[in-house]
Amino acid sequence: MPKKIFNYGRQFIDKDDIKSVSSVLKSDFLTQGKLVEKFEKNFSKITNSKFSISCSNGTSALHLAFKSIGLNETECVIVPAITFVATANAAIMCGANVIFADVDPQTGISERKNFEEAYNKAKNKGLKVKAFVTVHLNGQSSNIDEIYNFAKKEKIFLIEDACHALGTQYLVKKKKVKVGSCEYSDIATFSFHPVKNITTGEGGMVNTKHEWINQKINLLRNHGIVRDQNFFKNRNNGIGSNNTKNMWYYEMQCLGYNYRLSDISSALGISQLKKLKRFIKKRKEIVLYYDHFFKKKSKLLNPILKKKNSITSWHLYVLQIDFKKLNIPKNIFFKKMRDLGINCQVHYIPLNKQPFYQSFSNDIFFGSENYYNKSFSIPLHYSLNKKDVKFIAEKCIKTVEDLTKNVCR
Ligand SMILES: *Cc1c(COP(=O)(O)O)cnc(C)c1O
């Protein structure tokens, strides 16, 4: 057994987090107290967003986003073939259809031309496209201004699945724009799962710049229930609304969900957000240190292409190896790494290859196949020290070299 096990990602929890959470446990409210709002406010500030609505996880954030724009059975959404299944699943949960867009084989990201191609395909099939979802894979921003301009021209919503990219900024004509500010999108969604850049255990957030979407999502998050009397002035439905002074009165205006975030989770979110700058700085340092090793010591392993217009808050460290050309069985590489205590992962298997989605498309996505075949993630998280990073990098290089030699013999 190896001495130390390294997973591709993990949370970092300190005394302040524990203090923050335990004070909620001693208070009157475990959920629906004051901390949810405070977390949302702090999150808005950090992401430069007009509105932030917290929710139970990144998947419910996506579901709320799609529901809020009225996505339904007659419509479809365009989603990158390389992403976590939840990006597409949330659209299916609205009864909608999903069309996949190919990705840039070097970054795994769907850019404007990929969306254009998928959009034309959808239109030729007579489908009504309601939204594009751009995924800032690994933390690198897509060229979102270009995608947004195209979406706006075609009157399509643009939703950012920003689950990887809390803290990332992108450059538009030398101006820095924050992911989640929705300057070039309608909605952005985040996840606070323990592997993400900050955690609340489980948790999510929806950012938007539109007041009407903010209102709708607040409604959908809590069973479609309204208590604010300003929303039902002058009602007369015989159950007490005529007299809005009735203290017990509330009304359900649409079918909603219980997608609320608790105060326990929000307390953790608040203390984690305070550390975001530190988290990002450390992640950037680790990425530079890995890059330095791989560039100096190996031609077989290539760090993923760094986009020039993305000031990236890295979620994953992705390496690319041409396993096929080098005749290295990927599975054996993964096994040898695991035996050394290093758990690699693939982000992600193309969605169109999943049994559930196979019937959605017969197309071959060359960019996505190519990205999938070559790419894998090695450990990147706050708790890694320089020695760990050096150990992991050296083992990667040595394992690949050994495997190529075995083949030659
Ligand atoms: C993590 C993640 C999600 C889902 O978030 P959960 O909080 O796990 O529901 C969705 N999309 C992407 C790209 C993710 O990385």
The ligand as an ORCA input file, in Angstrom:
! r2SCAN-3c Opt
* xyz 0 1
  C     -19.964     19.305    -10.534
  C     -20.580     19.697    -11.812
  C     -21.972     19.741    -11.985
  C     -22.944     19.259    -10.951
  O     -22.810     19.794     -9.701
  P     -23.378     18.985     -8.421
  O     -23.218     19.983     -7.318
  O     -22.526     17.794     -8.248
  O     -24.790     18.664     -8.682
  C     -22.447     20.174    -13.200
  N     -21.636     20.534    -14.211
  C     -20.298     20.491    -14.077
  C     -19.442     20.923    -15.225
  C     -19.728     20.054    -12.892
  O     -18.395     19.980    -12.791
*
